[in-house]
């Protein structure tokens, strides 16, 4: 959340936040590209870390949305427990 907030303050930089709570759950967008960071706070507070993130599936889930952005550069940060 702090990283998304910091990136929003950089000129011409957009960010989104997706979570992958574990193998039994699907991915969830907590913050879309145009939403304010405060929107994601409630969803983030409901998450718990249990070490069950399917990392390859998580990356594959967000890549199409990232690659469809019409921008010069794209960066994917992966933060896991």
Residue, then its C-alpha position, 0 to 999 in steps of 0.5 A: x500500500x505504501x509503495x502504491x501511494x508513493x508511486x501515485x506521487x510521481x509525475x506520469x506514474x500510475x499504479x494498481x494493487x492486486x492481491x493473491x490470498x492463497x491457492x484456494x482464492x482467486x486474484x483480487x484487484x484492490x486498487x485499479x489504475x485510476x482509483x485513490x489509494x484509500x479505496x484499497x485500505x479496507x480490502x487490505x486490512x482483511x487479508x492475512x499472510x499464510x505463505x500460500x501465494x501461487x506466485x506464477x499464477x499471480x504474475x500471469x493474472x496481472x500481466x495482461x492488464x499491465x501489458x495493455x496499458x498504453x505507456x512507455x514503461x511498465x514495472x511489476x513489483x512482486x511483494x510476498x510473505 
